Amino acid sequence: TLFAACELGVFDLLQDSERPLAAADVAQALESSEDGMGRLLSACAGLELLTTQSTAEGEVLYSNTDMSSMFLTKSSPQSLHHSIDYNSNTMYLCWHYLTNAVREGKNQYEKAFGVSSKDLFEAMYRSEEEMVKFMQLMNSIWNICGRDVITAFDLSPFKSIYDLGGCSGALARQCVQIYADCTVTIFDLPKVVHTSREHFLSANDDRISFHEGDFFRDCLPEADLYILARILHDWTDERNLELLAKIHQSCRPGGGVLLVEALLSEDNSGPLTAQLYSLNMLVQTEGRERKGSEYSALLTKAGFTTVHIHKTGKIYDSILALK
């Protein structure tokens, strides 16, 4: 219901109209059947995505809720529209094969899209359009959640920061806005860097720079802090240990690494979002969501001596490990 309403542009139309609309008006504007649109709008109202009011003649008029205006319209600074589009047209297709993923213990890109997932990000970035959609997803996530994870610890002592797999640069932008003395370098694949420069960051972001590379294959430049935000959950423990050891070797004394992930509780009782994310990692990646203790063990094994875990109470949590 949500996917269809966003794809059709229901919330954008109601936002732009600045007045409640009947199903017939919405259907005409969006070139849809009146009957089908009426059912969709009614379901959206039942899900509390829309509000309703009746005219004296008994006609039902629809408006966005405050939440829908904030998160479901393309024009909102806090829009999740791109995230929803990615969920609808990419993730959901993989979830169709969840049974297969559970049986086989591996992602389902080949069945969902007909592409090999031997190189995970070649599969995820199988076209420029798909890569931009993924970058828009990450951009919307960190525009909303970035401040909480970046301020979970005081990062002001770290002046030189590398955001590994920094993608669109949304988290880097949050970092330089909060910490006035830091510089952030986005380390990502060449085609991601090119797209980020072209579509996501502007010349005004003068404390953000780029470094093209593959963090598994290429040398990591020396820095005070490395950020891995929603990176380790893509990979196996073995690949993660390889990357963390590499970071530890490149990190300056007194520096560290900031992990941003959705942490599972130690007794596996929740939170539900992280549990569902872990299933999504099964159908889409090589990795999984983990407990704080599991990340601590990986970090300690990689050589980091002090590990601090901060649960934000929201979707993503922060872990700071020091050298």
Buried (B, 14 or more C-beta within 10 A) or exposed (E): BBEBBBEBBBBBBBBEBEEBBBBEBBBEBBEBEBEEBBEBBBBBBEEEBBBBEEEEEEEBBBBBBEEBBBBBBEEBEEBBBBBBBBBBEBBEBBBEBBEBBEEEEBBBBBBBBEBEBEEBBEBBBBEEEBBBBBBBBBBBBBBBBBBBBBBBBEBEBBBBBBBBBBBBBBBBBBBBEBBEEBBBBBBBBEEBBBBBBEEBBEEEBEBBBBBBBEBEEEEBEEBBBBBBBBBBBBBEBEBBBEBBBBBBEBBBEEBBBBBBBBBBEEEEEEBEEBBEBBBBBBBBBBBBBBBBEBBBBBBBBBBBEEBBBBBBEEBBBBBBBBB
